[in-house]
Amino acid sequence: MSSHDTERAHILQAIQEQRNALAVTRITGDPGETGRGLIHLAELHGMLEEHAESRRHYEEALGCFQAAGDKEGQAQVLFGLGVARAHFEDHRGAIEHIAQATLLFNGLKDQENEALCRAAIGESLRSLGQAKGAEEKYQEALLLFRQAKNGPRVARLLLDIGDIRMEAAEYEAARKRFAEALQVLQKEPEIDMEALALCRLLLGEAEGLLGNHEAARPHLQAAAELYSQLHDHAYESRARWDLSIAHTFVQDWKSARAEIETVIPLFEHQGRGDDVARARKVLAHFDSRGV
């Protein structure tokens, strides 16, 4: 049995155990307890990508918390419902639910959950093509996470904001966000390898687009090595391809060739025949020039 199958089996077992516990709670517990049990069940289904089931349990939980007058429970459920709607690409519905959750968390003085809500609204706005509105929500969430001194969340939002600026071809503004995110991540006691790899990659790409190819190289090299450790072939190949371009611009032909030779099997592993052909064409061009 694969690790994925083992994890799924554990979640299915947890769902059955939670259903059994909930059956008792419905008889002996109050509406708030039942609501919390339903939230846990909804979250477990969400882990299996069973978002319709997840939404059904959240909707029942909302009624329980409304009956109990539990605003914190209502806020948690509304956020969960918004996330479930977003999984169905119903981003307008997601925003409606999460906006209600935001108001409740604000009233409860729960800064971190309010920030999560504002960031989630930003994600849905971005999915709707409203980049400006998305950045405004990210900025609101960023302010709250800074106040809460939540470094990992601050870094992730800086990457999101920088990515929006990249899409708008505002490369210098993007570079500044990525550079700040890198500083934040490097100060964290525990390394988030995925966030660090993405930060290095995006910072390297921004430097390259600004024509700073020498500055781009160490970031892209670090990204390639991190993604190799994470066994993420898609992002490792992206980092190595970008790195080969940076090496080419500074006329470091040996390093450029080495990266292209390394990236070809990564492309092959992903079944990216066109990219394999493109990389082999570059090698042939190097051969013809004797470099």
ROMIRO-313922 format. One line per field, with one value per residue: residue in three letters; x, y, z of N, C-alpha, C in turn; residue number from 0; chain. Coordinates in nm, 3 decimals, padded with zeros to 5 digits, m for minus. Layout:
r	ala  ...
nX	X  ...
nY	Y  ...
nZ	Z  ...
caX	X  ...
caY	Y  ...
caZ	Z  ...
cX	X  ...
cY	Y  ...
cZ	Z  ...
k	NUM  ...
c	A  ...
END
This chain:
r	met  ser  ser  his  asp  thr  glu  arg  ala  his  ile  leu  gln  ala  ile  gln  glu  gln  arg  asn  ala  leu  ala  val  thr  arg  ile  thr  gly  asp  pro  gly  glu  thr  gly  arg  gly  leu  ile  his  leu  ala  glu  leu  his  gly  met  leu  glu  glu  his  ala  glu  ser  arg  arg  his  tyr  glu  glu  ala  leu  gly  cys  phe  gln  ala  ala  gly  asp  lys  glu  gly  gln  ala  gln  val  leu  phe  gly  leu  gly  val  ala  arg  ala  his  phe  glu  asp  his  arg  gly  ala  ile  glu  his  ile  ala  gln  ala  thr  leu  leu  phe  asn  gly  leu  lys  asp  gln  glu  asn  glu  ala  leu  cys  arg  ala  ala  ile  gly  glu  ser  leu  arg  ser  leu  gly  gln  ala  lys  gly  ala  glu  glu  lys  tyr  gln  glu  ala  leu  leu  leu  phe  arg  gln  ala  lys  asn  gly  pro  arg  val  ala  arg  leu  leu  leu  asp  ile  gly  asp  ile  arg  met  glu  ala  ala  glu  tyr  glu  ala  ala  arg  lys  arg  phe  ala  glu  ala  leu  gln  val  leu  gln  lys  glu  pro  glu  ile  asp  met  glu  ala  leu  ala  leu  cys  arg  leu  leu  leu  gly  glu  ala  glu  gly  leu  leu  gly  asn  his  glu  ala  ala  arg  pro  his  leu  gln  ala  ala  ala  glu  leu  tyr  ser  gln  leu  his  asp  his  ala  tyr  glu  ser  arg  ala  arg  trp  asp  leu  ser  ile  ala  his  thr  phe  val  gln  asp  trp  lys  ser  ala  arg  ala  glu  ile  glu  thr  val  ile  pro  leu  phe  glu  his  gln  gly  arg  gly  asp  asp  val  ala  arg  ala  arg  lys  val  leu  ala  his  phe  asp  ser  arg  gly  val
nX	00.086  00.059  00.197  00.011  m00.229  m00.233  m00.259  m00.510  m00.669  m00.645  m00.775  m01.034  m01.100  m01.096  m01.312  m01.527  m01.512  m01.564  m01.824  m01.958  m01.912  m02.043  m02.306  m02.373  m02.332  m02.534  m02.751  m02.686  m02.548  m02.517  m02.635  m02.405  m02.189  m02.258  m02.234  m01.955  m01.863  m01.961  m01.814  m01.557  m01.601  m01.662  m01.417  m01.253  m01.365  m01.304  m01.027  m01.012  m01.086  m01.355  m01.572  m01.842  m01.967  m01.838  m01.934  m02.207  m02.203  m02.099  m02.309  m02.515  m02.391  m02.385  m02.651  m02.671  m02.489  m02.606  m02.841  m02.731  m02.627  m02.361  m02.109  m01.840  m01.828  m02.007  m01.861  m01.636  m01.763  m01.878  m01.648  m01.542  m01.749  m01.718  m01.464  m01.523  m01.706  m01.535  m01.377  m01.550  m01.539  m01.710  m01.670  m01.783  m01.989  m01.825  m01.686  m01.897  m01.975  m01.731  m01.685  m01.884  m01.788  m01.554  m01.643  m01.754  m01.527  m01.379  m01.537  m01.500  m01.243  m01.043  m00.766  m00.593  m00.755  m00.930  m00.752  m00.684  m00.929  m00.949  m00.733  m00.819  m01.043  m00.909  m00.780  m00.999  m01.095  m00.880  m00.895  m01.121  m01.024  m00.979  m00.740  m00.648  m00.831  m00.783  m00.517  m00.556  m00.699  m00.509  m00.318  m00.455  m00.478  m00.207  m00.124  m00.254  m00.139  00.124  00.101  00.035  00.270  00.321  00.529  00.555  00.304  00.310  00.523  00.419  00.206  00.344  00.472  00.249  00.152  00.373  00.371  00.140  00.224  00.426  00.275  00.164  00.376  00.538  00.821  01.027  00.889  00.782  01.018  01.108  00.911  00.951  01.213  01.185  01.019  01.197  01.381  01.215  01.147  01.398  01.448  01.287  01.250  01.196  01.243  01.055  01.051  00.920  00.804  01.038  01.176  01.003  01.013  01.286  01.291  01.105  01.221  01.464  01.365  01.247  01.473  01.606  01.426  01.456  01.699  01.914  02.112  02.332  02.279  02.052  02.134  02.236  01.998  01.827  01.977  01.970  01.694  01.656  01.802  01.660  01.406  01.480  01.539  01.284  01.167  01.017  00.953  00.842  00.870  01.141  01.247  01.161  01.308  01.571  01.575  01.537  01.769  01.964  01.927  02.002  02.274  02.356  02.320  02.524  02.732  02.837  02.903  02.960  02.829  02.569  02.523  02.542  02.316  02.110  02.150  02.088  01.821  01.683  01.622  01.438  01.231  01.160  01.067  00.829  00.688  00.707  00.742  00.779  00.929  01.158  01.255  01.305  01.510  01.711  01.759  01.879  02.116  02.229  02.273  02.467  02.668  02.721  02.837  03.059  03.067
nY	m00.120  00.221  00.532  00.732  00.588  00.474  00.701  00.789  00.578  00.607  00.852  00.788  00.604  00.776  00.938  00.758  00.701  00.956  00.996  00.805  00.906  01.148  01.069  00.999  01.244  01.401  01.315  01.341  01.581  01.949  02.200  02.343  02.167  01.964  02.108  02.158  01.899  01.843  02.025  01.916  01.675  01.776  01.892  01.665  01.534  01.727  01.695  01.473  01.571  01.570  01.771  01.831  01.674  01.784  02.048  01.999  01.913  02.141  02.320  02.213  02.239  02.517  02.584  02.467  02.622  02.871  02.829  02.791  03.037  03.089  03.272  03.245  02.982  03.006  03.178  03.018  02.815  02.955  03.042  02.791  02.705  02.894  02.827  02.571  02.636  02.777  02.570  02.460  02.642  02.849  03.140  03.385  03.317  03.211  03.437  03.582  03.424  03.416  03.683  03.738  03.579  03.717  03.959  03.859  03.744  03.975  04.116  03.948  04.000  03.843  03.833  03.677  03.481  03.654  03.771  03.546  03.509  03.748  03.713  03.484  03.581  03.749  03.557  03.442  03.667  03.707  03.478  03.542  03.723  03.975  04.145  04.382  04.425  04.190  04.226  04.436  04.308  04.120  04.293  04.398  04.166  04.116  04.327  04.261  04.011  04.089  04.237  04.032  03.901  03.681  03.519  03.317  03.342  03.611  03.607  03.438  03.594  03.816  03.696  03.636  03.893  03.997  03.827  03.907  04.159  04.081  03.969  04.198  04.308  04.465  04.456  04.544  04.627  04.381  04.235  04.358  04.279  04.001  03.988  04.089  03.891  03.677  03.756  03.747  03.472  03.359  03.429  03.274  03.021  02.756  02.600  02.657  02.475  02.461  02.717  02.869  02.773  02.852  03.128  03.186  03.105  03.282  03.528  03.504  03.490  03.742  03.908  03.828  03.916  04.183  04.214  04.156  03.932  03.808  03.845  03.694  03.429  03.291  03.270  03.120  02.888  02.802  02.759  02.549  02.345  02.315  02.237  01.998  01.849  01.837  01.675  01.776  01.776  01.938  02.209  02.212  02.171  02.404  02.595  02.517  02.549  02.828  02.901  02.808  02.991  03.229  03.172  03.163  03.428  03.557  03.445  03.205  02.935  02.665  02.608  02.665  02.467  02.240  02.268  02.246  01.987  01.856  01.920  01.799  01.513  01.559  01.692  01.484  01.293  01.409  01.386  01.587  01.645  01.850  02.040  01.892  01.863  02.130  02.188  02.011  02.124  02.364  02.265  02.157  02.390  02.507  02.320  02.365  02.610  02.556  02.568
nZ	00.000  m00.089  00.043  00.008  m00.015  00.239  00.401  00.314  00.400  00.677  00.713  00.628  00.826  01.045  00.977  01.000  01.274  01.374  01.282  01.436  01.694  01.671  01.643  01.901  02.029  01.918  02.062  02.333  02.361  02.343  02.102  02.023  02.071  01.893  01.656  01.652  01.624  01.370  01.217  01.239  01.103  00.850  00.783  00.765  00.542  00.357  00.342  00.187  m00.051  m00.090  m00.143  m00.168  00.028  00.246  00.238  00.292  00.560  00.683  00.636  00.794  01.041  01.067  01.122  01.374  01.529  01.505  01.644  01.894  01.942  01.899  01.801  01.727  01.635  01.420  01.256  01.192  01.047  00.831  00.704  00.630  00.458  00.257  00.157  00.059  m00.145  m00.312  m00.408  m00.587  m00.784  m00.746  m00.692  m00.631  m00.455  m00.258  m00.170  m00.060  00.165  00.310  00.359  00.546  00.754  00.805  00.920  01.157  01.284  01.314  01.498  01.713  01.778  01.670  01.525  01.358  01.233  01.105  00.929  00.773  00.645  00.492  00.322  00.186  00.051  m00.120  m00.279  m00.413  m00.551  m00.719  m00.874  m01.012  m01.184  m01.089  m01.020  m00.895  m00.686  m00.548  m00.462  m00.282  m00.078  m00.001  00.102  00.321  00.477  00.513  00.677  00.917  00.975  01.008  01.243  01.414  01.414  01.249  01.076  00.860  00.727  00.654  00.473  00.270  00.175  00.079  m00.136  m00.294  m00.349  m00.485  m00.704  m00.837  m00.915  m01.089  m01.296  m01.391  m01.514  m01.356  m01.262  m01.089  m00.859  m00.792  m00.744  m00.508  m00.324  m00.323  m00.231  00.028  00.133  00.131  00.328  00.553  00.563  00.606  00.864  01.016  01.267  01.195  00.885  00.598  00.338  00.089  00.058  00.069  m00.155  m00.364  m00.327  m00.381  m00.649  m00.774  m00.712  m00.846  m01.110  m01.134  m01.111  m01.342  m01.542  m01.508  m01.616  m01.461  m01.464  m01.345  m01.076  m01.064  m01.085  m00.837  m00.687  m00.854  m00.871  m00.605  m00.583  m00.766  m00.641  m00.401  m00.494  m00.609  m00.381  m00.279  m00.458  m00.668  m00.979  m01.179  m01.095  m01.042  m01.298  m01.421  m01.274  m01.339  m01.617  m01.637  m01.506  m01.685  m01.888  m01.761  m01.716  m01.982  m02.065  m01.925  m02.045  m01.950  m02.062  m02.010  m01.767  m01.846  m02.038  m01.873  m01.709  m01.897  m01.989  m01.756  m01.722  m01.929  m01.882  m01.676  m01.805  m01.975  m01.795  m01.722  m01.950  m02.140  m02.434  m02.631  m02.493  m02.441  m02.701  m02.759  m02.574  m02.663  m02.907  m02.835  m02.724  m02.956  m03.094  m02.929  m02.975  m03.245  m03.232  m03.094  m02.816
caX	00.000  00.139  00.177  m00.115  m00.338  m00.233  m00.315  m00.654  m00.732  m00.651  m00.878  m01.163  m01.123  m01.128  m01.448  m01.621  m01.509  m01.630  m01.968  m02.007  m01.910  m02.145  m02.438  m02.395  m02.339  m02.667  m02.848  m02.648  m02.480  m02.593  m02.613  m02.266  m02.105  m02.291  m02.173  m01.810  m01.844  m01.987  m01.699  m01.448  m01.638  m01.648  m01.273  m01.202  m01.408  m01.226  m00.894  m01.027  m01.137  m01.499  m01.618  m01.988  m01.995  m01.787  m02.029  m02.330  m02.184  m02.086  m02.442  m02.585  m02.323  m02.424  m02.779  m02.644  m02.425  m02.704  m02.931  m02.656  m02.580  m02.214  m02.057  m01.712  m01.863  m02.065  m01.752  m01.558  m01.844  m01.890  m01.519  m01.538  m01.842  m01.657  m01.357  m01.588  m01.760  m01.422  m01.335  m01.643  m01.521  m01.814  m01.592  m01.871  m02.050  m01.720  m01.660  m02.012  m01.965  m01.609  m01.701  m01.960  m01.696  m01.459  m01.709  m01.767  m01.394  m01.342  m01.609  m01.443  m01.103  m00.958  m00.690  m00.534  m00.861  m00.977  m00.651  m00.704  m01.047  m00.919  m00.645  m00.900  m01.122  m00.813  m00.758  m01.117  m01.096  m00.777  m00.950  m01.221  m00.953  m00.978  m00.608  m00.635  m00.908  m00.712  m00.401  m00.605  m00.731  m00.382  m00.254  m00.527  m00.437  m00.065  m00.115  m00.297  m00.038  00.243  00.071  00.036  00.406  00.313  00.624  00.522  00.190  00.359  00.603  00.331  00.131  00.439  00.489  00.126  00.149  00.479  00.327  00.046  00.305  00.493  00.176  00.144  00.507  00.602  00.922  01.102  00.801  00.775  01.147  01.114  00.826  01.016  01.333  01.138  00.972  01.316  01.433  01.122  01.161  01.529  01.449  01.201  01.325  01.176  01.248  00.948  01.128  00.839  00.796  01.172  01.207  00.923  01.066  01.412  01.259  01.041  01.320  01.555  01.297  01.232  01.605  01.632  01.342  01.513  01.829  02.019  02.129  02.429  02.208  01.949  02.191  02.236  01.860  01.776  02.052  01.915  01.560  01.670  01.847  01.551  01.302  01.534  01.519  01.141  01.124  00.916  01.017  00.788  00.932  01.287  01.279  01.143  01.422  01.694  01.566  01.565  01.911  02.042  01.915  02.087  02.414  02.380  02.333  02.655  02.827  02.894  02.850  02.973  02.720  02.442  02.512  02.520  02.176  02.024  02.165  02.018  01.677  01.621  01.551  01.324  01.123  01.119  00.991  00.696  00.625  00.703  00.820  00.814  01.037  01.278  01.304  01.360  01.638  01.809  01.791  01.975  02.244  02.282  02.321  02.594  02.766  02.757  02.922  03.176  03.066
caY	00.000  00.343  00.626  00.803  00.497  00.460  00.825  00.790  00.479  00.667  00.956  00.718  00.550  00.890  00.980  00.664  00.723  01.083  00.974  00.733  00.999  01.250  01.009  01.009  01.386  01.452  01.276  01.386  01.710  02.068  02.234  02.385  02.046  01.899  02.190  02.135  01.765  01.852  02.094  01.818  01.583  01.851  01.908  01.535  01.514  01.821  01.636  01.374  01.644  01.543  01.904  01.832  01.623  01.884  02.160  01.953  01.913  02.281  02.383  02.166  02.298  02.658  02.588  02.435  02.736  02.980  02.793  02.806  03.176  03.079  03.350  03.189  02.865  03.053  03.232  02.905  02.745  03.040  03.034  02.658  02.705  02.973  02.747  02.465  02.697  02.810  02.446  02.438  02.759  02.948  03.236  03.490  03.260  03.199  03.571  03.619  03.354  03.451  03.821  03.729  03.527  03.825  04.051  03.792  03.735  04.111  04.144  03.864  04.043  03.730  03.892  03.579  03.425  03.761  03.783  03.431  03.538  03.853  03.652  03.392  03.665  03.791  03.445  03.430  03.783  03.683  03.376  03.611  03.817  04.109  04.150  04.499  04.396  04.082  04.282  04.514  04.214  04.065  04.398  04.402  04.047  04.132  04.417  04.186  03.908  04.158  04.270  03.906  03.847  03.549  03.529  03.236  03.400  03.736  03.572  03.386  03.706  03.896  03.623  03.654  04.032  04.007  03.754  03.995  04.263  04.017  03.957  04.333  04.348  04.560  04.364  04.600  04.617  04.238  04.196  04.408  04.193  03.870  04.005  04.102  03.758  03.596  03.798  03.697  03.327  03.323  03.457  03.178  02.912  02.634  02.633  02.612  02.453  02.493  02.863  02.920  02.739  02.940  03.264  03.192  03.096  03.406  03.636  03.485  03.526  03.887  03.965  03.802  04.003  04.317  04.213  04.133  03.787  03.762  03.839  03.589  03.293  03.219  03.242  03.010  02.769  02.758  02.706  02.419  02.247  02.292  02.158  01.863  01.783  01.818  01.583  01.846  01.783  02.049  02.335  02.201  02.192  02.549  02.667  02.486  02.613  02.971  02.912  02.793  03.119  03.326  03.138  03.200  03.574  03.600  03.369  03.092  02.830  02.534  02.594  02.662  02.333  02.144  02.278  02.192  01.841  01.808  01.943  01.712  01.398  01.607  01.712  01.352  01.229  01.471  01.367  01.718  01.623  01.976  02.103  01.811  01.900  02.267  02.181  01.947  02.222  02.458  02.194  02.149  02.526  02.520  02.236  02.430  02.726  02.508  02.611
caZ	00.000  m00.097  00.154  m00.020  00.020  00.385  00.456  00.284  00.489  00.810  00.713  00.622  00.960  01.131  00.941  01.061  01.419  01.402  01.261  01.554  01.808  01.645  01.668  02.045  02.063  01.877  02.164  02.468  02.362  02.306  01.960  01.999  02.062  01.766  01.551  01.648  01.567  01.225  01.157  01.228  00.996  00.724  00.755  00.723  00.404  00.276  00.322  00.080  m00.167  m00.101  m00.103  m00.157  00.163  00.338  00.239  00.357  00.706  00.725  00.636  00.914  01.157  01.077  01.194  01.515  01.595  01.513  01.754  02.019  01.954  01.904  01.688  01.682  01.555  01.294  01.174  01.141  00.948  00.713  00.633  00.568  00.345  00.151  00.097  m00.019  m00.267  m00.399  m00.473  m00.698  m00.870  m00.716  m00.614  m00.579  m00.336  m00.159  m00.115  00.023  00.293  00.383  00.405  00.671  00.854  00.837  01.014  01.287  01.345  01.353  01.621  01.818  01.793  01.630  01.414  01.266  01.149  01.018  00.823  00.683  00.564  00.394  00.221  00.106  m00.040  m00.222  m00.371  m00.499  m00.642  m00.821  m00.963  m01.094  m01.271  m01.028  m00.956  m00.807  m00.564  m00.478  m00.393  m00.168  00.029  00.046  00.183  00.449  00.552  00.544  00.793  01.036  01.005  01.061  01.382  01.488  01.402  01.185  00.967  00.742  00.654  00.595  00.355  00.164  00.116  00.000  m00.262  m00.372  m00.398  m00.585  m00.824  m00.906  m00.980  m01.204  m01.404  m01.444  m01.568  m01.264  m01.213  m00.976  m00.743  m00.759  m00.685  m00.370  m00.240  m00.310  m00.147  00.166  00.173  00.159  00.459  00.655  00.570  00.661  01.008  01.085  01.331  01.116  00.743  00.510  00.216  m00.029  00.046  00.039  m00.294  m00.451  m00.312  m00.457  m00.791  m00.821  m00.702  m00.959  m01.234  m01.137  m01.141  m01.483  m01.624  m01.495  m01.682  m01.362  m01.478  m01.247  m00.948  m01.071  m01.082  m00.708  m00.645  m00.935  m00.832  m00.476  m00.609  m00.832  m00.542  m00.306  m00.560  m00.624  m00.250  m00.261  m00.566  m00.749  m01.111  m01.259  m01.056  m01.059  m01.439  m01.447  m01.217  m01.414  m01.749  m01.615  m01.470  m01.808  m01.960  m01.689  m01.747  m02.123  m02.076  m01.874  m02.128  m01.876  m02.150  m01.947  m01.669  m01.921  m02.096  m01.764  m01.666  m02.003  m01.986  m01.636  m01.731  m02.030  m01.822  m01.598  m01.904  m02.024  m01.687  m01.720  m02.079  m02.208  m02.555  m02.698  m02.416  m02.466  m02.835  m02.750  m02.503  m02.751  m03.011  m02.775  m02.715  m03.091  m03.125  m02.859  m03.045  m03.372  m03.201  m03.023  m02.675
cX	00.089  00.109  00.046  m00.234  m00.349  m00.296  m00.466  m00.728  m00.748  m00.761  m01.018  m01.200  m01.165  m01.270  m01.551  m01.628  m01.582  m01.781  m02.029  m02.016  m02.020  m02.285  m02.474  m02.414  m02.475  m02.772  m02.817  m02.592  m02.571  m02.563  m02.470  m02.172  m02.129  m02.228  m02.025  m01.778  m01.863  m01.873  m01.584  m01.475  m01.621  m01.502  m01.212  m01.241  m01.332  m01.087  m00.896  m01.078  m01.285  m01.574  m01.770  m02.030  m01.953  m01.887  m02.158  m02.317  m02.167  m02.223  m02.524  m02.525  m02.365  m02.555  m02.761  m02.587  m02.518  m02.801  m02.863  m02.612  m02.429  m02.154  m01.924  m01.736  m01.921  m01.957  m01.669  m01.632  m01.855  m01.761  m01.508  m01.629  m01.784  m01.548  m01.416  m01.643  m01.648  m01.373  m01.426  m01.640  m01.634  m01.751  m01.677  m01.941  m01.949  m01.694  m01.772  m02.004  m01.846  m01.615  m01.782  m01.872  m01.599  m01.517  m01.720  m01.632  m01.345  m01.408  m01.555  m01.297  m01.005  m00.883  m00.645  m00.640  m00.922  m00.881  m00.663  m00.822  m01.017  m00.828  m00.724  m00.989  m01.033  m00.791  m00.877  m01.127  m00.994  m00.826  m01.056  m01.157  m00.947  m00.850  m00.594  m00.708  m00.840  m00.595  m00.444  m00.636  m00.604  m00.312  m00.321  m00.485  m00.292  m00.047  m00.149  m00.194  00.091  00.222  00.076  00.174  00.406  00.399  00.589  00.407  00.229  00.434  00.516  00.254  00.221  00.465  00.368  00.120  00.254  00.439  00.228  00.122  00.381  00.399  00.148  00.272  00.573  00.713  01.001  01.019  00.790  00.903  01.156  01.030  00.893  01.139  01.294  01.090  01.089  01.375  01.346  01.141  01.292  01.539  01.367  01.284  01.312  01.167  01.128  01.010  01.049  00.830  00.931  01.209  01.133  00.976  01.195  01.385  01.204  01.137  01.420  01.492  01.278  01.364  01.638  01.553  01.387  01.651  01.945  02.052  02.231  02.363  02.105  02.007  02.189  02.096  01.804  01.847  01.996  01.776  01.567  01.709  01.737  01.442  01.349  01.515  01.372  01.082  01.010  00.976  00.969  00.859  01.085  01.325  01.262  01.263  01.549  01.692  01.597  01.712  02.000  02.040  02.005  02.234  02.449  02.402  02.467  02.769  02.904  02.841  02.854  02.859  02.584  02.418  02.477  02.374  02.081  02.030  02.092  01.867  01.608  01.553  01.433  01.204  01.070  01.031  00.848  00.622  00.613  00.793  00.865  00.931  01.169  01.340  01.368  01.497  01.746  01.851  01.893  02.113  02.310  02.340  02.455  02.704  02.815  02.848  03.048  03.184  02.998
cY	00.125  00.433  00.703  00.717  00.480  00.582  00.830  00.693  00.534  00.772  00.892  00.659  00.661  00.940  00.888  00.682  00.852  01.072  00.905  00.825  01.103  01.197  01.017  01.155  01.445  01.423  01.342  01.528  01.826  02.103  02.276  02.267  01.973  01.975  02.167  01.998  01.765  01.923  01.996  01.720  01.650  01.865  01.777  01.505  01.608  01.767  01.531  01.437  01.614  01.669  01.914  01.782  01.724  01.999  02.122  01.958  02.056  02.347  02.340  02.230  02.444  02.671  02.561  02.556  02.856  02.955  02.816  02.950  03.184  03.148  03.296  03.067  02.905  03.105  03.120  02.834  02.827  03.042  02.900  02.648  02.783  02.896  02.636  02.520  02.731  02.686  02.410  02.554  02.861  03.056  03.351  03.442  03.247  03.332  03.613  03.554  03.404  03.596  03.825  03.679  03.635  03.920  03.988  03.783  03.872  04.149  04.067  03.901  03.930  03.772  03.789  03.518  03.530  03.779  03.669  03.455  03.641  03.799  03.560  03.469  03.714  03.681  03.429  03.546  03.763  03.580  03.435  03.713  03.958  04.127  04.266  04.476  04.290  04.138  04.364  04.423  04.150  04.166  04.408  04.284  04.060  04.219  04.342  04.080  03.970  04.189  04.146  03.840  03.703  03.550  03.447  03.293  03.531  03.706  03.524  03.499  03.796  03.830  03.641  03.794  04.052  03.940  03.836  04.105  04.208  04.008  04.091  04.391  04.458  04.484  04.416  04.592  04.472  04.194  04.239  04.321  04.057  03.879  04.017  03.966  03.668  03.629  03.742  03.546  03.284  03.348  03.356  03.065  02.779  02.671  02.573  02.597  02.491  02.644  02.922  02.893  02.831  03.083  03.281  03.191  03.229  03.525  03.626  03.525  03.676  03.956  03.946  03.894  04.149  04.327  04.189  03.983  03.730  03.747  03.727  03.451  03.226  03.184  03.122  02.879  02.711  02.697  02.568  02.311  02.214  02.206  02.015  01.783  01.752  01.720  01.644  01.870  01.903  02.180  02.329  02.227  02.339  02.627  02.642  02.547  02.763  02.993  02.898  02.923  03.224  03.300  03.182  03.349  03.624  03.522  03.263  02.966  02.692  02.508  02.586  02.523  02.229  02.148  02.221  02.040  01.780  01.818  01.850  01.590  01.439  01.632  01.577  01.281  01.282  01.453  01.495  01.713  01.750  02.044  02.025  01.850  02.038  02.265  02.117  02.041  02.323  02.393  02.184  02.283  02.551  02.442  02.306  02.550  02.686  02.554  02.505
cZ	00.000  00.022  00.136  00.021  00.171  00.451  00.433  00.376  00.630  00.818  00.709  00.757  01.056  01.104  01.007  01.212  01.457  01.382  01.384  01.675  01.793  01.671  01.816  02.086  02.028  01.985  02.298  02.474  02.329  02.160  01.928  01.986  01.931  01.650  01.538  01.590  01.416  01.153  01.137  01.115  00.859  00.684  00.706  00.578  00.310  00.247  00.212  m00.049  m00.192  m00.056  m00.094  m00.017  00.268  00.351  00.313  00.509  00.759  00.735  00.757  01.038  01.176  01.153  01.342  01.589  01.605  01.627  01.889  02.042  01.962  01.782  01.636  01.593  01.420  01.200  01.112  01.029  00.818  00.632  00.561  00.447  00.227  00.079  00.010  m00.150  m00.366  m00.473  m00.590  m00.797  m00.854  m00.629  m00.561  m00.452  m00.223  m00.091  m00.022  00.162  00.374  00.433  00.535  00.784  00.900  00.940  01.153  01.358  01.391  01.485  01.740  01.849  01.762  01.503  01.311  01.175  01.058  00.899  00.723  00.591  00.456  00.283  00.129  00.009  m00.154  m00.325  m00.467  m00.597  m00.754  m00.922  m01.056  m01.188  m01.218  m00.947  m00.858  m00.675  m00.481  m00.399  m00.272  m00.050  00.086  00.138  00.320  00.538  00.598  00.668  00.922  01.074  01.056  01.210  01.470  01.487  01.348  01.059  00.844  00.660  00.586  00.466  00.240  00.096  00.033  m00.135  m00.352  m00.432  m00.507  m00.714  m00.905  m00.980  m01.100  m01.323  m01.469  m01.505  m01.485  m01.190  m01.093  m00.848  m00.697  m00.689  m00.539  m00.277  m00.217  m00.219  00.001  00.218  00.209  00.296  00.572  00.674  00.634  00.811  01.087  01.145  01.257  00.969  00.671  00.371  00.090  m00.050  00.009  m00.106  m00.390  m00.446  m00.393  m00.607  m00.843  m00.815  m00.816  m01.091  m01.246  m01.171  m01.289  m01.574  m01.616  m01.561  m01.588  m01.357  m01.378  m01.110  m00.946  m01.044  m00.945  m00.659  m00.722  m00.901  m00.701  m00.495  m00.670  m00.731  m00.442  m00.369  m00.587  m00.495  m00.225  m00.364  m00.649  m00.887  m01.194  m01.225  m01.065  m01.204  m01.478  m01.397  m01.298  m01.553  m01.737  m01.584  m01.593  m01.889  m01.895  m01.717  m01.890  m02.136  m02.025  m01.941  m02.049  m01.947  m02.085  m01.849  m01.739  m01.979  m01.988  m01.718  m01.771  m02.006  m01.865  m01.652  m01.831  m01.969  m01.734  m01.689  m01.952  m01.922  m01.683  m01.853  m02.161  m02.332  m02.625  m02.627  m02.431  m02.599  m02.833  m02.683  m02.590  m02.864  m02.961  m02.765  m02.852  m03.135  m03.057  m02.931  m03.172  m03.352  m03.123  m02.880  m02.588
k	0  1  2  3  4  5  6  7  8  9  10  11  12  13  14  15  16  17  18  19  20  21  22  23  24  25  26  27  28  29  30  31  32  33  34  35  36  37  38  39  40  41  42  43  44  45  46  47  48  49  50  51  52  53  54  55  56  57  58  59  60  61  62  63  64  65  66  67  68  69  70  71  72  73  74  75  76  77  78  79  80  81  82  83  84  85  86  87  88  89  90  91  92  93  94  95  96  97  98  99  100  101  102  103  104  105  106  107  108  109  110  111  112  113  114  115  116  117  118  119  120  121  122  123  124  125  126  127  128  129  130  131  132  133  134  135  136  137  138  139  140  141  142  143  144  145  146  147  148  149  150  151  152  153  154  155  156  157  158  159  160  161  162  163  164  165  166  167  168  169  170  171  172  173  174  175  176  177  178  179  180  181  182  183  184  185  186  187  188  189  190  191  192  193  194  195  196  197  198  199  200  201  202  203  204  205  206  207  208  209  210  211  212  213  214  215  216  217  218  219  220  221  222  223  224  225  226  227  228  229  230  231  232  233  234  235  236  237  238  239  240  241  242  243  244  245  246  247  248  249  250  251  252  253  254  255  256  257  258  259  260  261  262  263  264  265  266  267  268  269  270  271  272  273  274  275  276  277  278  279  280  281  282  283  284  285  286  287  288  289  290
c	A  A  A  A  A  A  A  A  A  A  A  A  A  A  A  A  A  A  A  A  A  A  A  A  A  A  A  A  A  A  A  A  A  A  A  A  A  A  A  A  A  A  A  A  A  A  A  A  A  A  A  A  A  A  A  A  A  A  A  A  A  A  A  A  A  A  A  A  A  A  A  A  A  A  A  A  A  A  A  A  A  A  A  A  A  A  A  A  A  A  A  A  A  A  A  A  A  A  A  A  A  A  A  A  A  A  A  A  A  A  A  A  A  A  A  A  A  A  A  A  A  A  A  A  A  A  A  A  A  A  A  A  A  A  A  A  A  A  A  A  A  A  A  A  A  A  A  A  A  A  A  A  A  A  A  A  A  A  A  A  A  A  A  A  A  A  A  A  A  A  A  A  A  A  A  A  A  A  A  A  A  A  A  A  A  A  A  A  A  A  A  A  A  A  A  A  A  A  A  A  A  A  A  A  A  A  A  A  A  A  A  A  A  A  A  A  A  A  A  A  A  A  A  A  A  A  A  A  A  A  A  A  A  A  A  A  A  A  A  A  A  A  A  A  A  A  A  A  A  A  A  A  A  A  A  A  A  A  A  A  A  A  A  A  A  A  A  A  A  A  A  A  A  A  A  A  A  A  A  A  A  A  A  A  A  A  A  A  A  A  A
END
